[in-house]
Amino acid sequence: MANRFYFWKIQLFVSLALPIVLCSSLSVASEAEALNLLKAVENERMKYECFRICYTEHREEENKTVEQIVDFDHGKIRKEHLKTDRFGGMKSIFLGDFLYSMTSYDAKSVDLVTPKSVHAYGADIYDPRMLGLTVVMNQATSVTDCLLYTRRNNFSTQMTELNGKKVHLVVCDDGDDHWEFFIEEPSFRLLRKTLESPYIDMQIDSEYLNPKFYPFPSQVKAIRKEGKEHKTIRFNRTITVTNFEVKKSFPPEMFTLASLNLPLNATVTDYRINRTIGYWDGEKLVDDPVRISVQERQEIEEMLQQRQQHNQIVRYIMGTIGVLLIVFAVVLMIRKRVR
C-alpha cells in the first residue's frame, strides 16, 4: 500500500512538473530565436561601411520637407540639409568624439560639440542605417540600440501575417512596454516596428520597393503619439530614399571644415571648453581675423604675376618696335647719302 502511494506521488509530481519544464524550454528557445532574428536584421543593416544616401524627409507636424545628403565612411558622417524657400539649409560633420554643426548656409559660425551635449541635437546628424528602425534618430543612438536586444528583456517570437506575407513577429514585453518587430526572412528586412505603452504609441512601416536601395527601405512612414490617451502627435514623418550608392572611399577633405564652404573669418566655437578656437581664413583656422582669404590672396598673386608677364611682353614688343624704327631710320639715311 505504501509503495502504491509513493508511486502515485511520483506520477503526480511528474504530471505537474513536466509541462512547466516543457514551457520553460520552449520559452528559452523562442527567446533565443527572437534575439537571433534581431541580430540578423542588424547584420543586414550594417552590411556597408562606406556609402552615400540621399532622401527627403517630410515632417507633417512641422509642415516641412527637407532633402538630405549623407556621406558615411566607417563611422564618419557628413550630412547636408539642402536649402529651401522655408529652410536655410544646414551642414554637419560627425567624427566620433565630436562633431561640427553649421546651422545654416549663411551662418558665420560653426559649433564644435560632443555627441551627447545639448548643442549636438540641433545638428540632426545620425547613422543613416537607422532609417526605419526608430522615430527619434540622433548621433547618440545606434542600430543596436534600436533593436533593443541589449537593453530589454523578455523576448519571444511566432509566425504571423503582415500585408499577405508570412513573417516573424518578435515581441518584447518589458514592464509596461510592449514592442513588436515584423521581420521578413530570408532578407531579414524589418517591415514594421510598434510600441505600446501607457504614454507612448508608435508605429514605423517600411517599404522596400527599389532593390537598388537595399538594405535601406525605399520609404518609411513613422508616427508617434504621446499622452495618457495617445492624442498628442509628437512625430508624423515620411522618409523617401532617392539615391543610394556604395563607395570605396571618399576624398580625405570630405570630413573636414573645408567641405563646409565656410565664409571668410567664420568662427569656430568649441563648446567643450566654451571659447572660440579660431577664424577661418579660407583654408584653415587661424588665431586672428584676416582681411582677405587665402584664395583671394592667391588670386591677387596670380593677377600680379599675369600683369608682370603682360608688362614683360609689352616691353618686349615696344623694344622690338624701337629697334625696327632705328633700323628703318638708318636705312633711310643711307639711301639719302647714296642719292
Secondary structure per residue as TSV (DSSP state, phi and psi in degrees):
chain	resnum	aa	ss	phi	psi
A	1	M	-	360.0	-41.4
A	2	A	H	-64.5	-39.5
A	3	N	H	-64.3	-40.5
A	4	R	H	-64.2	-39.9
A	5	F	H	-66.2	-40.3
A	6	Y	H	-63.5	-42.7
A	7	F	H	-64.3	-38.0
A	8	W	H	-65.3	-37.2
A	9	K	H	-65.4	-38.9
A	10	I	H	-64.8	-43.5
A	11	Q	H	-60.8	-42.9
A	12	L	H	-63.3	-42.2
A	13	F	H	-62.3	-44.9
A	14	V	H	-64.4	-42.6
A	15	S	H	-64.7	-29.8
A	16	L	H	-85.4	-37.5
A	17	A	H	-81.3	-34.0
A	18	L	H	-60.6	-47.1
A	19	P	H	-60.5	-35.5
A	20	I	H	-65.2	-43.9
A	21	V	H	-63.7	-44.7
A	22	L	H	-63.4	-44.3
A	23	C	H	-62.1	-41.1
A	24	S	H	-63.4	-41.9
A	25	S	H	-64.7	-43.7
A	26	L	H	-63.4	-38.6
A	27	S	H	-64.4	-44.2
A	28	V	H	-63.0	-43.4
A	29	A	H	-64.3	-41.5
A	30	S	H	-64.8	-40.6
A	31	E	H	-67.3	-39.7
A	32	A	H	-63.1	-42.0
A	33	E	H	-64.9	-40.5
A	34	A	H	-61.0	-45.0
A	35	L	H	-64.8	-39.1
A	36	N	H	-63.7	-38.4
A	37	L	H	-64.8	-43.3
A	38	L	H	-65.6	-39.1
A	39	K	H	-67.3	-33.6
A	40	A	H	-66.6	-39.4
A	41	V	H	-60.1	-44.4
A	42	E	H	-61.3	-44.9
A	43	N	H	-60.8	-39.8
A	44	E	H	-66.4	-42.3
A	45	R	H	-67.5	-29.4
A	46	M	T	-92.7	14.7
A	47	K	S	-61.5	-39.2
A	48	Y	-	-110.9	139.8
A	49	E	S	-113.1	-4.9
A	50	C	E	-146.2	112.7
A	51	F	E	-165.3	166.6
A	52	R	E	-120.7	134.8
A	53	I	E	-132.5	137.1
A	54	C	E	-120.7	138.1
A	55	Y	E	-156.6	157.9
A	56	T	E	-105.9	143.0
A	57	E	E	-123.5	117.9
A	58	H	E	-100.9	120.8
A	59	R	E	-103.9	100.3
A	60	E	T	-61.5	-38.0
A	61	E	T	-67.9	-18.9
A	62	E	T	-110.8	-5.6
A	63	N	T	52.6	50.2
A	64	K	E	-139.0	137.5
A	65	T	E	-123.1	128.6
A	66	V	E	-131.0	133.3
A	67	E	E	-90.2	136.3
A	68	Q	E	-130.0	141.6
A	69	I	E	-121.4	125.5
A	70	V	E	-124.3	125.0
A	71	D	E	-106.2	125.2
A	72	F	E	-123.1	126.9
A	73	D	E	-140.3	93.4
A	74	H	T	49.4	49.7
A	75	G	T	97.6	-22.9
A	76	K	E	-81.0	138.5
A	77	I	E	-132.8	132.9
A	78	R	E	-121.6	124.8
A	79	K	E	-127.9	137.3
A	80	E	E	-128.1	124.8
A	81	H	E	-94.3	115.5
A	82	L	-	-69.9	147.3
A	83	K	-	-72.5	141.3
A	84	T	-	-131.8	-178.3
A	85	D	S	-64.5	-28.5
A	86	R	S	-107.0	-2.5
A	87	F	-	-139.8	132.2
A	88	G	-	-79.3	3.4
A	89	G	-	80.3	164.0
A	90	M	E	-162.0	145.6
A	91	K	E	-133.2	140.9
A	92	S	E	-145.9	151.3
A	93	I	E	-133.4	125.9
A	94	F	E	-108.8	125.7
A	95	L	-	-125.3	31.2
A	96	G	S	91.0	-83.0
A	97	D	S	-78.9	-19.1
A	98	F	-	-153.1	169.9
A	99	L	E	-145.5	153.5
A	100	Y	E	-102.3	137.7
A	101	S	E	-131.8	124.0
A	102	M	E	-115.8	109.1
A	103	T	-	-75.2	-12.2
A	104	S	S	-160.8	162.2
A	105	Y	T	-61.4	-30.6
A	106	D	T	-92.0	1.5
A	107	A	-	-64.4	144.0
A	108	K	S	-109.1	20.9
A	109	S	E	-148.6	154.7
A	110	V	E	-128.5	136.4
A	111	D	E	-97.2	134.1
A	112	L	E	-110.3	115.1
A	113	V	E	-137.5	165.1
A	114	T	-	-84.9	153.5
A	115	P	T	-57.9	-31.9
A	116	K	T	-98.4	7.0
A	117	S	S	-77.8	162.4
A	118	V	G	-61.8	-36.9
A	119	H	G	-66.8	-22.2
A	120	A	G	-74.6	-28.5
A	121	Y	G	-67.9	-26.3
A	122	G	G	-71.0	-15.4
A	123	A	G	-72.3	-22.8
A	124	D	-	52.3	47.0
A	125	I	-	-118.6	135.7
A	126	Y	-	-161.4	168.7
A	127	D	-	-67.9	113.7
A	128	P	G	-66.7	-11.4
A	129	R	G	-69.8	-4.6
A	130	M	G	-85.9	-3.0
A	131	L	T	-55.7	123.9
A	132	G	T	87.1	-3.4
A	133	L	T	-101.8	-19.2
A	134	T	-	-156.9	159.1
A	135	V	S	-85.8	-44.4
A	136	V	S	-94.4	105.1
A	137	M	-	-108.7	132.4
A	138	N	-	-152.7	172.4
A	139	Q	T	-72.0	-11.4
A	140	A	T	-94.2	0.9
A	141	T	-	-112.6	147.3
A	142	S	-	-121.2	169.4
A	143	V	H	-58.8	-42.5
A	144	T	H	-59.5	-42.8
A	145	D	H	-58.8	-41.2
A	146	C	H	-64.6	-27.5
A	147	L	H	-92.7	-2.9
A	148	L	-	70.3	-16.2
A	149	Y	T	-66.2	-15.2
A	150	T	T	-97.6	-5.3
A	151	R	T	-119.4	-18.2
A	152	R	-	-124.9	172.9
A	153	N	-	-131.2	172.7
A	154	N	-	66.8	65.3
A	155	F	E	-100.1	150.8
A	156	S	E	-150.5	168.1
A	157	T	E	-146.9	154.5
A	158	Q	E	-158.0	166.5
A	159	M	E	-89.3	144.4
A	160	T	E	-152.2	-174.2
A	161	E	E	-121.3	143.5
A	162	L	E	-140.2	117.5
A	163	N	T	52.6	41.4
A	164	G	T	81.6	3.5
A	165	K	E	-109.4	141.4
A	166	K	E	-79.7	124.3
A	167	V	E	-137.2	164.8
A	168	H	E	-84.9	133.4
A	169	L	E	-108.4	110.7
A	170	V	E	-97.6	126.3
A	171	V	E	-115.7	138.2
A	172	C	E	-126.5	114.0
A	173	D	E	-109.1	103.3
A	174	D	E	-127.3	102.6
A	175	G	T	67.0	-129.1
A	176	D	T	-86.8	-1.6
A	177	D	E	-94.6	131.6
A	178	H	E	-121.7	110.6
A	179	W	E	-106.6	145.6
A	180	E	E	-135.2	135.8
A	181	F	E	-123.4	123.9
A	182	F	E	-103.6	111.9
A	183	I	E	-119.1	129.9
A	184	E	E	-91.3	139.4
A	185	E	T	-122.4	142.4
A	186	P	T	-94.8	4.0
A	187	S	T	-75.5	-20.5
A	188	F	T	55.9	41.3
A	189	R	E	-87.1	135.9
A	190	L	E	-85.7	113.7
A	191	L	E	-89.5	-32.6
A	192	R	E	-154.1	145.0
A	193	K	E	-136.1	131.9
A	194	T	E	-132.1	155.9
A	195	L	E	-138.2	130.3
A	196	E	E	-123.4	123.4
A	197	S	-	-147.6	169.7
A	198	P	S	-55.4	-32.1
A	199	Y	S	-123.3	1.8
A	200	I	E	-137.4	134.1
A	201	D	E	-129.9	121.3
A	202	M	E	-135.6	143.8
A	203	Q	E	-145.4	131.2
A	204	I	E	-124.0	121.3
A	205	D	E	-114.5	133.3
A	206	S	E	-121.6	136.5
A	207	E	E	-114.1	142.6
A	208	Y	-	-121.8	72.8
A	209	L	-	-90.7	-20.8
A	210	N	-	-116.9	108.9
A	211	P	G	-63.4	-18.9
A	212	K	G	-68.8	-20.4
A	213	F	G	-92.3	-6.7
A	214	Y	T	-62.6	138.6
A	215	P	T	-88.0	9.8
A	216	F	S	-84.5	147.4
A	217	P	-	-71.5	153.9
A	218	S	S	-79.3	-26.8
A	219	Q	E	-151.3	142.8
A	220	V	E	-128.7	131.6
A	221	K	E	-119.4	122.6
A	222	A	E	-132.2	135.1
A	223	I	E	-137.5	137.5
A	224	R	E	-132.5	123.7
A	225	K	E	-112.6	142.9
A	226	E	E	-129.5	169.4
A	227	G	S	104.2	166.8
A	228	K	T	-60.2	-35.5
A	229	E	T	-111.0	15.3
A	230	H	S	56.9	41.4
A	231	K	-	-96.5	-17.6
A	232	T	E	-92.2	116.9
A	233	I	E	-84.1	108.7
A	234	R	E	-84.8	-43.5
A	235	F	E	-134.4	135.4
A	236	N	E	-144.4	95.7
A	237	R	E	-131.2	147.1
A	238	T	E	-126.2	122.4
A	239	I	E	-110.5	126.8
A	240	T	E	-121.4	117.4
A	241	V	E	-77.3	131.6
A	242	T	E	-111.2	-19.4
A	243	N	E	-161.8	144.9
A	244	F	E	-144.4	129.0
A	245	E	E	-140.9	120.3
A	246	V	E	-76.4	136.2
A	247	K	-	-117.6	153.3
A	248	K	S	-81.8	-38.6
A	249	S	-	-168.4	170.0
A	250	F	-	-118.1	157.2
A	251	P	-	-58.9	142.8
A	252	P	G	-55.9	-33.7
A	253	E	G	-74.1	-7.6
A	254	M	G	-59.4	-31.8
A	255	F	G	-111.2	36.8
A	256	T	S	-123.9	170.1
A	257	L	G	-58.9	-29.1
A	258	A	G	-60.4	-29.2
A	259	S	G	-75.1	-9.7
A	260	L	G	-86.6	-6.4
A	261	N	-	53.1	54.6
A	262	L	-	-70.5	146.5
A	263	P	-	-72.1	161.2
A	264	L	T	-59.9	135.1
A	265	N	T	67.7	18.9
A	266	A	-	-60.2	136.5
A	267	T	E	-92.0	148.3
A	268	V	E	-115.7	118.1
A	269	T	E	-105.5	121.6
A	270	D	E	-92.3	104.8
A	271	Y	T	-76.6	-4.9
A	272	R	T	-71.7	-28.7
A	273	I	T	-122.5	1.3
A	274	N	T	57.3	51.2
A	275	R	E	-157.6	159.1
A	276	T	E	-75.0	131.3
A	277	I	E	-107.4	-2.6
A	278	G	E	167.0	173.6
A	279	Y	E	-122.7	142.5
A	280	W	E	-84.2	121.8
A	281	D	-	-100.4	9.8
A	282	G	S	107.4	-18.8
A	283	E	S	-133.9	-31.9
A	284	K	S	-156.6	173.4
A	285	L	E	-85.0	136.4
A	286	V	E	-127.0	164.8
A	287	D	S	-73.5	-30.8
A	288	D	S	-126.8	153.8
A	289	P	-	-59.9	151.9
A	290	V	-	-117.7	155.5
A	291	R	S	-81.5	-38.9
A	292	I	S	-130.6	153.0
A	293	S	-	-78.5	166.0
A	294	V	H	-59.4	-41.0
A	295	Q	H	-64.5	-43.5
A	296	E	H	-63.7	-39.6
A	297	R	H	-63.1	-41.5
A	298	Q	H	-64.5	-39.7
A	299	E	H	-63.9	-39.9
A	300	I	H	-64.8	-43.8
A	301	E	H	-62.3	-41.4
A	302	E	H	-63.8	-40.4
A	303	M	H	-63.4	-41.9
A	304	L	H	-65.0	-40.0
A	305	Q	H	-63.2	-41.9
A	306	Q	H	-64.1	-39.1
A	307	R	H	-66.1	-39.7
A	308	Q	H	-63.2	-43.4
A	309	Q	H	-62.1	-40.3
A	310	H	H	-63.5	-43.1
A	311	N	H	-63.8	-38.9
A	312	Q	H	-62.5	-41.8
A	313	I	H	-64.1	-43.5
A	314	V	H	-61.2	-45.1
A	315	R	H	-61.9	-39.3
A	316	Y	H	-63.9	-44.7
A	317	I	H	-64.2	-45.3
A	318	M	H	-63.1	-40.2
A	319	G	H	-62.5	-42.3
A	320	T	H	-63.1	-43.8
A	321	I	H	-62.4	-40.0
A	322	G	H	-61.2	-44.9
A	323	V	H	-61.2	-43.9
A	324	L	H	-62.6	-39.1
A	325	L	H	-64.2	-41.8
A	326	I	H	-62.2	-45.5
A	327	V	H	-60.5	-43.0
A	328	F	H	-61.9	-42.0
A	329	A	H	-63.3	-42.4
A	330	V	H	-62.4	-42.8
A	331	V	H	-61.7	-42.6
A	332	L	H	-61.6	-42.4
A	333	M	H	-63.1	-41.6
A	334	I	H	-63.9	-43.0
A	335	R	H	-62.7	-39.7
A	336	K	H	-63.6	-42.1
A	337	R	H	-65.2	-37.3
A	338	V	H	-65.0	-36.7
A	339	R	-	-70.1	360.0
